[in-house]
Amino acid sequence: MPSIIEPLAQDDVENWGKRAVHLHHKLEDNPLFSDTSLAGLIERIPQSVSPINTMAAEGHRLESWSYCDRTGLTGMQVLDAIKRGRLWINMQKLEQTDARFAALLEGMFDELRAAVPGFAPFRTSLGLLISSPGAQVFYHADVPGQSLWQVRGKKRIYLYPANPPFLKAPDLENVIRGVTEEEIEYNPAFDEYAKVVDLEPGDALHWPLNGPHRVENADCLNISLTTEHWTWETRRHFAMNYGNGVLRRELGWTPRSRATRGAAFWAKVGLTAAWRAAGLQDKSAFKRVMRYRVDPAAAEGIVPLNTAAAE
């Protein structure tokens, strides 16, 4: 397979995972990302792993972040609605449903492992984002290691430090436990401290674990890949935050340590495992609610579900 990623600068190799690293790739002309290919993917991937969201054009208005039903629509109809509206679809874990993307994911991480000494993720995943002209993604933090690969269109990403006040421990714990989705507390004053990066086709960006970020699309359809990875260190970080979240939210105990080594850490590992094994995760987890129906004929690409039901 031809190389996917351009060689990394030595400074980027040395700072991998410590600060934002700007990469370059060769995916922008790949036929996997043509409209015909994307429409086919939309039709094959179930809604449970390819949610469609709508959100406000301006302002950090979390109430505008709603899920949309697309039952019965063709992939091209959904794509047309995204081109017209203020929507984005997040097709997750493509490696599990399409061998072509499984091969692409394997190739990408083979090259990253070879380029970055000591980078040895034991689990990886590939997602694909299709988003409307002018759409935005609100301020949020992801759980695993994360990179964004721009294939079509242009967008601006704002990256913030992964520490208070930009990322508070209770907010991160809630995201990791699934109590909330990915949203965390945002203050426009944070923008003074953001690293702002413009991404065009062929650009990619990797940032430190759980780094808060938000995204603004240019006035064009955007196609992006997301890669996720787990290392043993990120797994430890997950268990620590999960255990702290159970202690804080469920048991009323304020955790005093965020260590990922030692006896207190291993106690949290046990608590995390027991909590999940008992099925208590599902009782507190965020539940998706469909409020709109995708409609390629509508001015914004959607109609309220109650309106759609009445037609």
C-alpha positions as CSV (number, residue, x, y, z in Angstrom):
1,M,0.0,0.0,0.0
2,P,1.4,3.5,-0.8
3,S,2.3,5.6,2.2
4,I,-0.6,7.6,3.8
5,I,1.2,10.0,6.1
6,E,4.0,12.4,5.2
7,P,7.2,12.1,7.3
8,L,6.9,13.8,10.7
9,A,9.4,16.4,11.8
10,Q,11.7,15.3,14.6
11,D,10.3,18.0,16.9
12,D,6.8,16.6,16.3
13,V,8.0,13.0,17.0
14,E,9.5,14.1,20.3
15,N,6.4,16.0,21.4
16,W,3.8,13.4,20.3
17,G,1.1,13.4,22.9
18,K,2.6,16.4,24.8
19,R,1.3,19.2,22.5
20,A,-0.6,19.6,19.2
21,V,1.1,18.0,16.3
22,H,0.2,19.1,12.7
23,L,0.5,16.2,10.2
24,H,0.0,15.9,6.5
25,H,-1.6,12.9,4.7
26,K,-2.4,11.8,1.1
27,L,-6.1,10.9,1.4
28,E,-7.8,13.8,-0.2
29,D,-8.1,12.1,-3.7
30,N,-9.0,8.7,-2.3
31,P,-12.3,7.4,-4.0
32,L,-13.5,6.2,-0.6
33,F,-14.5,9.8,0.0
34,S,-16.5,10.5,-3.1
35,D,-20.2,11.3,-2.8
36,T,-21.2,8.0,-4.2
37,S,-19.0,6.1,-1.7
38,L,-20.2,8.2,1.2
39,A,-23.9,7.7,0.3
40,G,-23.3,3.9,0.2
41,L,-21.7,4.1,3.7
42,I,-24.6,6.0,5.1
43,E,-27.0,3.3,3.9
44,R,-24.9,0.4,5.3
45,I,-24.1,1.9,8.7
46,P,-26.9,1.6,11.3
47,Q,-28.1,4.8,13.1
48,S,-26.8,3.4,16.4
49,V,-23.2,4.0,15.3
50,S,-23.8,6.8,12.9
51,P,-25.8,9.5,14.7
52,I,-26.9,12.7,12.9
53,N,-26.8,15.9,15.0
54,T,-28.0,19.4,14.5
55,M,-26.7,22.5,16.3
56,A,-26.9,26.2,16.2
57,A,-25.0,28.2,13.5
58,E,-23.7,30.6,16.1
59,G,-23.1,30.7,19.9
60,H,-22.5,27.9,22.4
61,R,-26.1,26.8,22.6
62,L,-26.1,23.2,23.9
63,E,-29.9,23.0,23.7
64,S,-29.5,23.1,19.9
65,W,-27.5,19.8,20.0
66,S,-30.2,17.3,19.0
67,Y,-30.3,14.0,17.3
68,C,-32.1,13.4,14.0
69,D,-33.8,10.3,12.6
70,R,-33.0,9.2,9.1
71,T,-35.1,6.0,8.8
72,G,-36.0,5.1,5.2
73,L,-33.9,7.7,3.5
74,T,-31.3,6.9,0.9
75,G,-27.7,7.8,1.6
76,M,-27.7,10.4,-1.1
77,Q,-30.8,12.0,0.4
78,V,-29.1,12.2,3.7
79,L,-26.0,13.7,2.1
80,D,-28.1,16.3,0.3
81,A,-29.7,17.3,3.6
82,I,-26.3,17.7,5.2
83,K,-25.1,19.9,2.2
84,R,-28.1,22.1,2.7
85,G,-28.6,22.2,6.5
86,R,-26.7,22.6,9.7
87,L,-26.0,18.9,10.4
88,W,-23.2,16.4,10.8
89,I,-23.2,12.6,10.8
90,N,-20.6,10.7,12.8
91,M,-20.0,7.3,11.4
92,Q,-18.2,5.3,14.0
93,K,-16.0,2.2,14.1
94,L,-15.9,1.9,10.3
95,E,-13.2,-0.8,10.6
96,Q,-15.9,-3.1,11.9
97,T,-18.2,-2.8,9.0
98,D,-16.0,-2.1,5.9
99,A,-12.8,-4.0,5.1
100,R,-11.5,-1.0,3.1
101,F,-11.6,1.2,6.1
102,A,-10.1,-1.6,8.3
103,A,-7.1,-1.7,5.9
104,L,-6.9,2.1,5.9
105,L,-6.9,2.2,9.7
106,E,-4.2,-0.5,9.9
107,G,-2.0,1.3,7.4
108,M,-2.3,4.7,9.2
109,F,-1.3,3.2,12.6
110,D,1.4,1.1,11.2
111,E,3.0,4.3,9.9
112,L,2.5,6.1,13.1
113,R,4.0,3.3,15.2
114,A,7.0,3.3,12.9
115,A,7.4,7.1,13.0
116,V,6.9,7.6,16.8
117,P,9.2,5.5,19.0
118,G,7.3,4.0,22.0
119,F,3.8,4.7,20.5
120,A,2.1,1.3,20.8
121,P,-1.7,1.5,21.0
122,F,-3.4,-1.8,21.7
123,R,-6.8,-0.7,20.3
124,T,-7.6,1.7,17.4
125,S,-10.7,2.8,15.7
126,L,-11.7,4.9,12.7
127,G,-14.7,7.3,12.3
128,L,-15.9,9.5,9.5
129,L,-17.5,12.9,9.9
130,I,-19.7,14.5,7.2
131,S,-20.7,18.0,8.2
132,S,-22.6,21.0,6.7
133,P,-21.2,24.2,5.4
134,G,-20.9,26.6,8.4
135,A,-21.6,23.9,11.0
136,Q,-19.8,23.9,14.3
137,V,-19.0,21.3,17.0
138,F,-19.3,22.6,20.5
139,Y,-16.6,22.7,23.1
140,H,-16.0,19.1,24.2
141,A,-13.4,16.6,25.2
142,D,-12.9,13.0,23.9
143,V,-12.1,10.0,26.0
144,P,-9.4,8.1,24.0
145,G,-6.4,9.5,22.2
146,Q,-7.6,11.4,19.2
147,S,-6.6,12.8,15.8
148,L,-8.6,14.6,13.1
149,W,-7.8,14.1,9.4
150,Q,-9.2,16.6,6.9
151,V,-10.2,15.1,3.6
152,R,-12.6,17.5,1.9
153,G,-13.5,21.1,2.8
154,K,-12.0,23.5,5.3
155,K,-12.4,23.9,9.1
156,R,-10.9,25.8,12.0
157,I,-10.2,23.9,15.2
158,Y,-9.6,25.6,18.6
159,L,-7.5,23.6,21.0
160,Y,-7.4,24.4,24.8
161,P,-5.2,23.2,27.6
162,A,-6.3,19.9,29.2
163,N,-6.3,21.3,32.8
164,P,-8.5,23.6,34.9
165,P,-10.3,25.9,34.3
166,F,-10.5,24.6,30.7
167,L,-11.1,21.0,31.8
168,K,-12.4,20.4,35.3
169,A,-12.1,17.0,36.9
170,P,-15.8,16.5,37.5
171,D,-16.7,17.3,33.9
172,L,-14.1,14.9,32.5
173,E,-15.3,12.2,34.9
174,N,-18.8,12.6,33.7
175,V,-17.7,12.3,30.1
176,I,-15.6,9.2,30.8
177,R,-18.5,7.5,32.7
178,G,-21.0,8.5,30.0
179,V,-23.1,10.5,32.4
180,T,-22.9,13.3,29.9
181,E,-21.9,12.9,26.2
182,E,-18.8,14.9,25.5
183,E,-19.9,18.4,26.4
184,I,-18.0,20.3,29.2
185,E,-18.2,23.7,30.7
186,Y,-17.2,26.5,28.2
187,N,-16.4,30.2,28.8
188,P,-15.7,32.4,25.7
189,A,-12.8,33.9,27.7
190,F,-11.0,30.6,27.2
191,D,-10.5,31.5,23.6
192,E,-7.6,33.8,24.6
193,Y,-5.6,30.7,25.5
194,A,-6.7,28.5,22.5
195,K,-4.3,27.3,19.8
196,V,-6.2,27.9,16.5
197,V,-5.4,25.7,13.6
198,D,-6.9,25.9,10.1
199,L,-7.3,22.5,8.4
200,E,-7.5,22.0,4.6
201,P,-7.5,18.7,2.6
202,G,-4.3,16.8,3.4
203,D,-4.0,18.3,6.9
204,A,-4.3,16.4,10.1
205,L,-4.0,17.2,13.8
206,H,-3.2,15.2,16.9
207,W,-3.5,16.7,20.4
208,P,-2.9,15.7,24.0
209,L,-5.2,13.3,25.7
210,N,-8.7,14.7,26.6
211,G,-7.7,18.1,25.2
212,P,-10.8,20.3,25.0
213,H,-11.6,21.6,21.5
214,R,-14.3,23.0,19.3
215,V,-14.6,23.3,15.5
216,E,-16.0,25.7,13.0
217,N,-16.6,24.7,9.4
218,A,-15.9,27.1,6.5
219,D,-18.8,27.6,4.0
220,C,-18.3,24.2,2.4
221,L,-19.2,20.6,2.9
222,N,-16.6,19.0,5.2
223,I,-15.4,15.4,5.2
224,S,-13.0,14.4,8.0
225,L,-11.7,11.2,9.5
226,T,-11.2,10.7,13.2
227,T,-8.8,8.1,14.6
228,E,-9.0,6.9,18.2
229,H,-6.4,5.0,20.1
230,W,-5.9,3.4,23.5
231,T,-2.5,2.8,25.1
232,W,-2.0,1.2,28.5
233,E,-1.4,4.7,29.9
234,T,-4.6,6.1,28.5
235,R,-6.4,3.0,29.9
236,R,-5.0,3.8,33.3
237,H,-6.1,7.4,33.0
238,F,-9.6,6.2,32.1
239,A,-9.8,3.9,35.1
240,M,-8.6,6.6,37.5
241,N,-11.2,9.1,36.2
242,Y,-14.0,6.6,36.2
243,G,-13.2,5.6,39.8
244,N,-13.0,9.2,40.9
245,G,-16.4,9.9,39.2
246,V,-18.1,7.0,41.0
247,L,-16.6,8.3,44.3
248,R,-17.6,11.9,43.7
249,R,-21.0,11.6,42.0
250,E,-22.4,8.3,43.4
251,L,-20.8,8.0,46.8
252,G,-20.4,11.6,47.8
253,W,-16.6,11.4,48.4
254,T,-14.3,14.0,46.9
255,P,-11.2,12.3,45.4
256,R,-7.9,13.6,46.6
257,S,-5.7,11.9,44.0
258,R,-5.4,11.6,40.3
259,A,-2.4,9.2,40.4
260,T,-2.3,6.3,37.9
261,R,0.0,4.2,40.0
262,G,-0.1,3.0,43.6
263,A,-2.6,1.3,46.0
264,A,-5.3,4.1,45.7
265,F,-5.2,3.8,41.9
266,W,-5.7,0.0,42.0
267,A,-8.6,0.4,44.4
268,K,-10.2,2.7,41.8
269,V,-9.6,0.0,39.1
270,G,-11.5,-2.5,41.2
271,L,-14.3,0.0,41.9
272,T,-14.6,0.7,38.2
273,A,-14.7,-3.0,37.3
274,A,-17.3,-3.7,40.0
275,W,-19.5,-0.8,39.1
276,R,-19.6,-1.8,35.4
277,A,-20.0,-5.5,36.1
278,A,-23.0,-4.7,38.3
279,G,-24.7,-3.0,35.4
280,L,-24.7,0.4,37.2
281,Q,-23.1,2.1,34.2
282,D,-26.3,1.8,32.2
283,K,-28.4,3.4,34.9
284,S,-26.5,6.6,34.9
285,A,-25.5,6.8,31.2
286,F,-26.6,9.6,28.9
287,K,-29.6,8.6,26.7
288,R,-29.9,9.9,23.1
289,V,-33.2,11.5,22.3
290,M,-34.4,12.0,18.7
291,R,-36.1,15.4,18.2
292,Y,-35.9,15.9,14.4
293,R,-36.3,14.0,11.2
294,V,-33.9,14.5,8.3
295,D,-35.7,15.9,5.3
296,P,-33.7,16.8,2.2
297,A,-36.6,19.0,1.0
298,A,-36.6,21.2,4.1
299,A,-34.8,24.5,4.1
300,E,-32.5,23.4,6.9
301,G,-32.5,19.7,6.0
302,I,-34.6,18.7,9.0
303,V,-38.2,19.0,10.4
304,P,-39.4,18.3,14.0
305,L,-40.3,14.7,14.5
306,N,-43.9,15.5,15.5
307,T,-44.3,17.4,12.2
308,A,-42.8,14.5,10.3
309,A,-45.2,12.1,12.0
310,A,-48.2,14.2,11.1
311,E,-47.5,14.3,7.4
